[in-house]
Amino acid sequence: MKRWSLLCPIAVLCLALLAGCGDKAGYAEDGYGEGRMGDTMHTYWFDFTVEDAYICQSYDSYTAAADMQLVVVTMAVQSTFLQSLPMSRYDFQIQWGGEGEDDYAWPIAAATEDQFPDEYSLGIHEERSGVLVYEVPADTVDFSVSFAEYFEDDTEGDVYFVY
């Protein structure tokens, strides 16, 4: 009987410790955060979620160049900051392969209302959803969308990748 009375508190303590070991997807650690489609990434200024992504040859009136394809990414962004944030299509890039000079791309210019504007303001606690369209090599199938924190004092913060 004494043995059970000793094991119960130990079991309760173990369960309590395990409760604090939740999924860390979306939070940066040592300057780097990563997640998968559907995970919410938590940056210094806002949260973002890549909700969907697909590959195609044309989007609205834009057609991919020869040997290229389009990756259409649907994303939600919600401000967690106490000031309006200036945003741009250059905030999120796509990358593939290694770290070569040609292994990334910026979104194409907005041509439809469902795309994020080229530049916009994200208000205090405002949430926006939209599409970013990237032109990438036709022979690639694995991508990540990233955001890097850059501060006004020229310091760099965390980098977030969604695979």
Secondary structure as UniProt FT lines:
FT   HELIX           2..19
FT   TURN            25..26
FT   TURN            30..31
FT   STRAND          32..35
FT   TURN            37..38
FT   STRAND          40..42
FT   STRAND          46..56
FT   STRAND          58..59
FT   TURN            60..61
FT   STRAND          62..63
FT   TURN            66..67
FT   STRAND          68..79
FT   STRAND          85..88
FT   HELIX           89..91
FT   STRAND          93..95
FT   TURN            101..102
FT   STRAND          104..105
FT   TURN            113..114
FT   STRAND          119..122
FT   TURN            124..125
FT   STRAND          127..137
FT   TURN            138..139
FT   STRAND          144..150
FT   TURN            152..153
FT   STRAND          156..162
//
